[in-house]
């Protein structure tokens, strides 16, 4: 069984039946081996070289038009010139987004190693967040051409979002080439308008008369007349598959002339007519071999011998390849082959007519056993299902279901379940039912997951064991996902002492949900303890699913307490630590990183790092839809809304809220939509639309059945939604008394529970309420306290969000109010910074971090002229993503919060011209 081997010291490929389900199939990374008889598409290859300045190339045509052959010739030519090129053949299993990300990482990995050989920093980054490596690609990096073949196999929206994300992130040094029967849903129009799209369709891929003549002349010994060539060209319309079938069906020049006279009708009719002739022209042994092996996903001598009961499969495969019978090697060793999809489809139709159904089922069963023995579980399951043996298929599924759950490959589990009959599902093993519950629960189908758990309960009975412990953990998780966090906490704590400590996956999952619920209740010490326990459990068993959530929770606990820098440190370690701890070379941590994305972006936004927050959300927001937590998704959308509003793009902010509402409408709970509508109120108030905003708020308050505050219902509502905005609306309406009473209660709760981030937002609302009541001195005192808290946690946007009045009060604040403070210097510097003044004390120009590269100096000089990212990219011939990365590095090295401050510091230090 070929598996991908990525050179990485200390990493091991997972072993055993379960691990085989997630191991990578190395033949997917290799283009078909070139056939000596194939026609070199010189005109097309020359055109591709002339039009090399593209970002995305799409070869779009039905089966049999030579897309794969042309892509293979193109890749071979690139490699002969020592250019970087990578290949990935897609299949139906890649509709699981987590699995697809692993394969994309595998395809890009050799090039990523080559672009920064010997760089430990980039090597580690490639492990933790390989998409970020794409941002670090400079203009001098050797280019890469990445080929994705059989793109039509991707049918799930989640996997398509992954590819769209990849296309958007690719720097100019990476070209993506897609071969597909169907038009890819990648927003091609955008690339077409920019002149970055190269399209080859049927009109381009069909053979011209000269290519048809070369193709047929190489297969017929007799001279071929021009009339015959023109007639064949006309009836086949240059379709390579029809020409190949014609060549296989003829024996001499007179046969070719006969076909030129007789062929007519549609191309599909011609293909069936010719294929039938080709099959009948073969010996009985060859015909039998073709019909008996046509359903195999890939072929090697051993599996063909086992499936058919023969002993000459190696000779047969070599014979088929040598005679051009649509059989292509898919690895350089010549061990693995596959039939052309068009020919295989025809053969399967003939198989159903020529072979008894029982024989076909026996062939599938024998092949399924072979693939199962050799660790190709996914292929084995597909063959069992083709054989109609659902019991055997479920046994195979059961053998690897838990491993698929641990690595978050839920799409594969759900696809299998969809193909099982109702009768088979009734007989599903407890392990498979539990895997189904996990898959449904983590793909927004909580009620379906609960039904699976209810079906499983009688089988478990009162007995203890691994399954019972996982059942218990998942039930608590589902309670939390459905919004009943207090019930989830009670259930989880009641079961915690009953769980066997040796059942690490169950213990880790339950520890995660208990930690989350304790955090919402404000019991941060115990929440942190359970989070650490969850982390240890999931590290020990190599569960990407559990480890990612455990580390993200650690960051969330810190953020809610106002430890924003510590939260960033925790969350930024998620992917890197997952890769290092799990020690699996095929592991792609991107879907683990997603658990932390919204929080990281929220902290960056609060610290006024708008570009970085925007870039992070742009990179990962398409993947957030895979997350089971509504709060994770909602938080990300709300942060993106605030970022867009802060950038002055109100239209984009409203569009983000519309997108969030559309996305969250699929959830059964209405809470998310309620929070989104309150964000519209916030946006209206902050953009001068107070009358409309207050009217909308009044309608929301009438609809509300309860008001959420800082009492553990949702960490999203710590910072957004009714718990904040109803108070803001009361102040805006002039109902200061109501606002003040509410604030007293909420501030007391936030202080007691140590929720400092929420406390800052409430403290600033208290400043506005006191100011509106005419209590100027009390408002100043409250503002100083807010400044102390803001300086301690490193917040900035919370002040800006409260509008011009807070800004005016900051400007009018008497400096002597800071004199008696124990942290007077820090608060004074922070106050000056918020007012837009230069920092009081510049950091001394020492340390390695202050060494700017020549590229960074050039970008910094252009920043001083006021250029935006797009202008910078054009000026220095880099992608926008690469420019953003350089700007982030400049800000880090200069310890600057924004671009203006970076320019100010650089000029004072003589780093750029004044």
Secondary structure in CASP SS format (residue, H / E / C, confidence):
PFRMAT SS
TARGET T0000
AUTHOR 0000-0000-0000
METHOD secondary structure of the structure
MODEL  1
X C 1.00
X C 1.00
X E 1.00
X C 1.00
X C 1.00
X C 1.00
X C 1.00
X C 1.00
X C 1.00
X C 1.00
X C 1.00
X C 1.00
X C 1.00
X C 1.00
X C 1.00
X H 1.00
X H 1.00
X H 1.00
X H 1.00
X H 1.00
X C 1.00
X C 1.00
X C 1.00
X C 1.00
X E 1.00
X H 1.00
X H 1.00
X H 1.00
X H 1.00
X C 1.00
X C 1.00
X C 1.00
X C 1.00
X C 1.00
X C 1.00
X C 1.00
X C 1.00
X C 1.00
X C 1.00
X C 1.00
X C 1.00
X H 1.00
X H 1.00
X H 1.00
X H 1.00
X H 1.00
X H 1.00
X H 1.00
X H 1.00
X H 1.00
X C 1.00
X C 1.00
X C 1.00
X C 1.00
X C 1.00
X E 1.00
X E 1.00
X E 1.00
X E 1.00
X E 1.00
X C 1.00
X C 1.00
X C 1.00
X C 1.00
X C 1.00
X C 1.00
X H 1.00
X H 1.00
X H 1.00
X H 1.00
X H 1.00
X H 1.00
X H 1.00
X H 1.00
X H 1.00
X H 1.00
X H 1.00
X H 1.00
X H 1.00
X H 1.00
X C 1.00
X C 1.00
X C 1.00
X E 1.00
X E 1.00
X E 1.00
X E 1.00
X E 1.00
X E 1.00
X C 1.00
X C 1.00
X H 1.00
X H 1.00
X H 1.00
X H 1.00
X C 1.00
X H 1.00
X H 1.00
X H 1.00
X H 1.00
X H 1.00
X H 1.00
X H 1.00
X H 1.00
X H 1.00
X H 1.00
X H 1.00
X H 1.00
X H 1.00
X H 1.00
X H 1.00
X H 1.00
X H 1.00
X H 1.00
X H 1.00
X C 1.00
X C 1.00
X C 1.00
X C 1.00
X H 1.00
X H 1.00
X H 1.00
X H 1.00
X H 1.00
X H 1.00
X H 1.00
X H 1.00
X H 1.00
X C 1.00
X H 1.00
X H 1.00
X H 1.00
X H 1.00
X H 1.00
X H 1.00
X C 1.00
X C 1.00
X C 1.00
X C 1.00
X C 1.00
X C 1.00
X C 1.00
X C 1.00
X E 1.00
X E 1.00
X E 1.00
X E 1.00
X E 1.00
X E 1.00
X C 1.00
X H 1.00
X H 1.00
X H 1.00
X C 1.00
X C 1.00
X C 1.00
X H 1.00
X H 1.00
X H 1.00
X H 1.00
X H 1.00
X H 1.00
X H 1.00
X H 1.00
X H 1.00
X H 1.00
X H 1.00
X H 1.00
X H 1.00
X C 1.00
X C 1.00
X C 1.00
X C 1.00
X E 1.00
X E 1.00
X E 1.00
X E 1.00
X E 1.00
X E 1.00
X E 1.00
X C 1.00
X C 1.00
X C 1.00
X C 1.00
X C 1.00
X C 1.00
X C 1.00
X H 1.00
X H 1.00
X H 1.00
X H 1.00
X H 1.00
X H 1.00
X C 1.00
X C 1.00
X C 1.00
X E 1.00
X E 1.00
X E 1.00
X E 1.00
X C 1.00
X H 1.00
X H 1.00
X H 1.00
X H 1.00
X C 1.00
X C 1.00
X C 1.00
X H 1.00
X H 1.00
X H 1.00
X H 1.00
X H 1.00
X H 1.00
X H 1.00
X H 1.00
X H 1.00
X C 1.00
X C 1.00
X C 1.00
X C 1.00
X C 1.00
X C 1.00
X C 1.00
X C 1.00
X H 1.00
X H 1.00
X H 1.00
X H 1.00
X H 1.00
X H 1.00
X H 1.00
X H 1.00
X H 1.00
X H 1.00
X H 1.00
X C 1.00
X C 1.00
X C 1.00
X H 1.00
X H 1.00
X H 1.00
X H 1.00
X H 1.00
X H 1.00
X H 1.00
X H 1.00
X H 1.00
X H 1.00
X C 1.00
X C 1.00
X C 1.00
X H 1.00
X H 1.00
X H 1.00
X H 1.00
X H 1.00
X H 1.00
X H 1.00
X H 1.00
X H 1.00
X H 1.00
X C 1.00
X C 1.00
X C 1.00
X C 1.00
X H 1.00
X H 1.00
X H 1.00
X H 1.00
X H 1.00
X H 1.00
X H 1.00
X H 1.00
X H 1.00
X H 1.00
X H 1.00
X H 1.00
X H 1.00
X H 1.00
X H 1.00
X C 1.00
X C 1.00
X H 1.00
X H 1.00
X H 1.00
X H 1.00
X H 1.00
X H 1.00
X H 1.00
X H 1.00
X H 1.00
X H 1.00
X C 1.00
X C 1.00
X C 1.00
X C 1.00
X C 1.00
X E 1.00
X C 1.00
X H 1.00
X H 1.00
X H 1.00
X H 1.00
X H 1.00
X H 1.00
X H 1.00
X H 1.00
X C 1.00
X C 1.00
X C 1.00
X C 1.00
X H 1.00
X H 1.00
X H 1.00
X H 1.00
X H 1.00
X H 1.00
X H 1.00
X H 1.00
X H 1.00
X H 1.00
X C 1.00
X C 1.00
X C 1.00
X C 1.00
X E 1.00
X E 1.00
X E 1.00
X C 1.00
X C 1.00
X C 1.00
X C 1.00
X C 1.00
X C 1.00
X C 1.00
X E 1.00
X E 1.00
X E 1.00
X C 1.00
X H 1.00
X H 1.00
X H 1.00
X H 1.00
X H 1.00
X H 1.00
X H 1.00
X H 1.00
X H 1.00
X H 1.00
X H 1.00
X H 1.00
X H 1.00
X H 1.00
X C 1.00
X C 1.00
X H 1.00
X H 1.00
X H 1.00
X H 1.00
X H 1.00
X H 1.00
X H 1.00
X H 1.00
X H 1.00
X H 1.00
X H 1.00
X H 1.00
X H 1.00
X H 1.00
X H 1.00
X H 1.00
X H 1.00
X C 1.00
X C 1.00
X C 1.00
X H 1.00
X H 1.00
X H 1.00
X H 1.00
X H 1.00
X H 1.00
X H 1.00
X H 1.00
X H 1.00
X H 1.00
X C 1.00
X C 1.00
X C 1.00
X H 1.00
X H 1.00
X H 1.00
X H 1.00
X H 1.00
X H 1.00
X H 1.00
X H 1.00
X H 1.00
X H 1.00
X H 1.00
X H 1.00
X H 1.00
X H 1.00
X H 1.00
X H 1.00
X H 1.00
X C 1.00
X C 1.00
X C 1.00
X H 1.00
X H 1.00
X H 1.00
X H 1.00
X H 1.00
X H 1.00
X H 1.00
X H 1.00
X H 1.00
X H 1.00
X C 1.00
X C 1.00
X H 1.00
X H 1.00
X H 1.00
X H 1.00
X H 1.00
X C 1.00
X C 1.00
X C 1.00
X H 1.00
X H 1.00
X H 1.00
X H 1.00
X H 1.00
X H 1.00
X H 1.00
X H 1.00
X H 1.00
X H 1.00
X H 1.00
X H 1.00
X C 1.00
X C 1.00
X C 1.00
X C 1.00
X H 1.00
X H 1.00
X H 1.00
X H 1.00
X H 1.00
X H 1.00
X H 1.00
X H 1.00
X H 1.00
X H 1.00
X H 1.00
X H 1.00
X H 1.00
X H 1.00
X H 1.00
X C 1.00
X C 1.00
X C 1.00
X C 1.00
X C 1.00
X H 1.00
X H 1.00
X H 1.00
X H 1.00
X H 1.00
X H 1.00
X H 1.00
X H 1.00
X H 1.00
X H 1.00
X H 1.00
X H 1.00
X H 1.00
X H 1.00
X H 1.00
X H 1.00
X C 1.00
X C 1.00
X C 1.00
X H 1.00
X H 1.00
X H 1.00
X H 1.00
X H 1.00
X H 1.00
X H 1.00
X H 1.00
X H 1.00
X H 1.00
X H 1.00
X H 1.00
X C 1.00
X C 1.00
X C 1.00
X C 1.00
X C 1.00
X C 1.00
X C 1.00
X H 1.00
X H 1.00
X H 1.00
X H 1.00
X H 1.00
X H 1.00
X H 1.00
X H 1.00
X H 1.00
X H 1.00
X H 1.00
X H 1.00
X H 1.00
X H 1.00
X H 1.00
X H 1.00
X H 1.00
X H 1.00
X C 1.00
X C 1.00
X H 1.00
X H 1.00
X H 1.00
X H 1.00
X H 1.00
X H 1.00
X H 1.00
X H 1.00
X H 1.00
X H 1.00
X H 1.00
X H 1.00
X H 1.00
X H 1.00
X H 1.00
X H 1.00
X H 1.00
X H 1.00
X C 1.00
X C 1.00
X H 1.00
X H 1.00
X H 1.00
X H 1.00
X H 1.00
X H 1.00
X H 1.00
X H 1.00
X H 1.00
X H 1.00
X H 1.00
X H 1.00
X H 1.00
X H 1.00
X H 1.00
X H 1.00
X H 1.00
X C 1.00
X C 1.00
X C 1.00
X H 1.00
X H 1.00
X H 1.00
X H 1.00
X H 1.00
X H 1.00
X H 1.00
X H 1.00
X H 1.00
X C 1.00
X H 1.00
X H 1.00
X H 1.00
X H 1.00
X H 1.00
X H 1.00
X H 1.00
X H 1.00
X H 1.00
X C 1.00
X C 1.00
X C 1.00
X C 1.00
X C 1.00
X C 1.00
X C 1.00
X H 1.00
X H 1.00
X H 1.00
X H 1.00
X H 1.00
X H 1.00
X H 1.00
X H 1.00
X H 1.00
X H 1.00
X H 1.00
X H 1.00
X H 1.00
X H 1.00
X H 1.00
X H 1.00
X H 1.00
X C 1.00
X C 1.00
X C 1.00
X H 1.00
X H 1.00
X H 1.00
X H 1.00
X H 1.00
X H 1.00
X H 1.00
X H 1.00
X H 1.00
X H 1.00
X H 1.00
X H 1.00
X H 1.00
X H 1.00
X H 1.00
X C 1.00
X C 1.00
X C 1.00
X C 1.00
X C 1.00
X H 1.00
X H 1.00
X H 1.00
X H 1.00
X H 1.00
X H 1.00
X H 1.00
X H 1.00
X H 1.00
X H 1.00
X H 1.00
X H 1.00
X H 1.00
X H 1.00
X H 1.00
X H 1.00
X H 1.00
X C 1.00
X C 1.00
X C 1.00
X H 1.00
X H 1.00
X H 1.00
X H 1.00
X H 1.00
X H 1.00
X H 1.00
X H 1.00
X H 1.00
X H 1.00
X H 1.00
X H 1.00
X H 1.00
X H 1.00
X H 1.00
X C 1.00
X C 1.00
X C 1.00
X C 1.00
X C 1.00
X C 1.00
X H 1.00
X H 1.00
X H 1.00
X H 1.00
X H 1.00
X H 1.00
X H 1.00
X H 1.00
X H 1.00
X H 1.00
X H 1.00
X H 1.00
X H 1.00
X H 1.00
X H 1.00
X H 1.00
X C 1.00
X C 1.00
X C 1.00
X H 1.00
X H 1.00
X H 1.00
X H 1.00
X H 1.00
X H 1.00
X H 1.00
X H 1.00
X H 1.00
X H 1.00
X H 1.00
X H 1.00
X H 1.00
X H 1.00
X C 1.00
X C 1.00
X C 1.00
X C 1.00
X C 1.00
X C 1.00
X C 1.00
X C 1.00
X C 1.00
X C 1.00
X C 1.00
X C 1.00
X H 1.00
X H 1.00
X H 1.00
X H 1.00
X C 1.00
X C 1.00
X H 1.00
X H 1.00
X H 1.00
X H 1.00
X H 1.00
X H 1.00
X H 1.00
X H 1.00
X H 1.00
X H 1.00
X H 1.00
X H 1.00
X C 1.00
X C 1.00
X H 1.00
X H 1.00
X H 1.00
X H 1.00
X H 1.00
X H 1.00
X H 1.00
X H 1.00
X H 1.00
X H 1.00
X H 1.00
X H 1.00
X H 1.00
X H 1.00
X H 1.00
X H 1.00
X H 1.00
X H 1.00
X C 1.00
X C 1.00
X H 1.00
X H 1.00
X H 1.00
X H 1.00
X H 1.00
X H 1.00
X H 1.00
X H 1.00
X H 1.00
X H 1.00
X H 1.00
X H 1.00
X H 1.00
X H 1.00
X H 1.00
X H 1.00
X H 1.00
X C 1.00
X C 1.00
X C 1.00
X H 1.00
X H 1.00
X H 1.00
X H 1.00
X H 1.00
X H 1.00
X H 1.00
X H 1.00
X H 1.00
X H 1.00
X H 1.00
X H 1.00
X H 1.00
X H 1.00
X H 1.00
X H 1.00
X H 1.00
X H 1.00
X C 1.00
X C 1.00
X C 1.00
X H 1.00
X H 1.00
X H 1.00
X H 1.00
X C 1.00
X C 1.00
X H 1.00
X H 1.00
X H 1.00
X H 1.00
X H 1.00
X H 1.00
X H 1.00
X H 1.00
X H 1.00
X H 1.00
X C 1.00
X C 1.00
X H 1.00
X H 1.00
X H 1.00
X H 1.00
X C 1.00
X C 1.00
X C 1.00
X C 1.00
X C 1.00
X H 1.00
X H 1.00
X H 1.00
X H 1.00
X H 1.00
X H 1.00
X H 1.00
X H 1.00
X H 1.00
X H 1.00
X H 1.00
X C 1.00
X C 1.00
X C 1.00
X C 1.00
X C 1.00
X C 1.00
X C 1.00
X C 1.00
X C 1.00
X C 1.00
X C 1.00
X C 1.00
X C 1.00
X H 1.00
X H 1.00
X H 1.00
X C 1.00
X C 1.00
X C 1.00
X H 1.00
X H 1.00
X H 1.00
X H 1.00
X H 1.00
X H 1.00
X H 1.00
X H 1.00
X H 1.00
X H 1.00
X C 1.00
X C 1.00
X C 1.00
X C 1.00
X C 1.00
X H 1.00
X H 1.00
X H 1.00
X H 1.00
X H 1.00
X H 1.00
X H 1.00
X H 1.00
X C 1.00
X C 1.00
X C 1.00
X H 1.00
X H 1.00
X H 1.00
X H 1.00
X H 1.00
X H 1.00
X H 1.00
X H 1.00
X H 1.00
X H 1.00
X H 1.00
X H 1.00
X H 1.00
X H 1.00
X H 1.00
X C 1.00
X C 1.00
X C 1.00
X C 1.00
X H 1.00
X H 1.00
X H 1.00
X H 1.00
X H 1.00
X H 1.00
X H 1.00
X H 1.00
X H 1.00
X H 1.00
X C 1.00
X C 1.00
X C 1.00
X C 1.00
X C 1.00
X C 1.00
END
